[in-house]
């Protein structure tokens, strides 16, 4: 993937997130709380994956 297409992907992703927040059906406080909860879930999942990768031998 070239750097130009990667930058375009990130730009599109950021625009989509921004529009999602602007047109969200719930109040900002509830939306921010949901986003933080989801980020916490992803962080927990990534930590579990990292721990599992560190425990398993290299193949």
C-alpha positions as CSV (number, residue, x, y, z in Angstrom):
1,X,0.0,0.0,0.0
2,X,1.5,3.3,-1.0
3,X,1.7,6.2,1.5
4,X,-0.7,8.2,-0.6
5,X,-3.4,5.6,-0.5
6,X,-2.8,5.0,3.2
7,X,-3.1,8.7,3.9
8,X,-6.4,8.7,1.9
9,X,-7.7,5.8,3.9
10,X,-6.9,7.5,7.2
11,X,-8.5,10.8,6.0
12,X,-11.6,9.0,4.9
13,X,-11.8,7.1,8.2
14,X,-11.4,10.4,10.2
15,X,-14.1,12.1,8.1
16,X,-16.5,9.1,8.7
17,X,-15.9,9.2,12.5
18,X,-16.4,13.0,12.6
19,X,-19.7,12.7,10.6
20,X,-20.8,9.9,12.8
21,X,-20.3,12.0,15.9
22,X,-22.1,14.9,14.3
23,X,-25.2,12.9,13.3
24,X,-25.3,10.6,16.3
25,X,-28.8,10.0,17.6
26,X,-27.7,10.3,21.3
27,X,-26.4,13.2,23.3
28,X,-22.6,13.8,23.3
29,X,-22.1,12.5,26.8
30,X,-23.7,9.2,26.1
31,X,-21.8,8.9,22.8
32,X,-18.5,9.6,24.4
33,X,-19.2,7.1,27.1
34,X,-19.9,4.4,24.5
35,X,-16.8,5.2,22.5
36,X,-14.6,5.0,25.7
37,X,-16.2,1.7,26.7
38,X,-15.5,0.3,23.2
39,X,-11.9,1.6,23.3
40,X,-11.5,-0.1,26.7
41,X,-12.8,-3.4,25.3
42,X,-10.4,-3.2,22.3
43,X,-7.5,-2.4,24.6
44,X,-8.3,-5.3,26.8
45,X,-8.6,-7.6,23.7
46,X,-5.2,-6.4,22.4
47,X,-3.5,-6.9,25.7
48,X,-4.9,-10.5,25.8
49,X,-3.7,-11.1,22.3
50,X,-0.3,-9.7,23.2
51,X,0.0,-11.9,26.3
52,X,-1.0,-15.0,24.3
53,X,1.5,-14.2,21.6
54,X,4.3,-13.7,24.2
55,X,3.4,-17.1,25.8
56,X,3.4,-19.1,22.6
57,X,6.7,-20.1,21.0
58,X,7.7,-18.6,17.7
59,X,6.7,-20.7,14.8
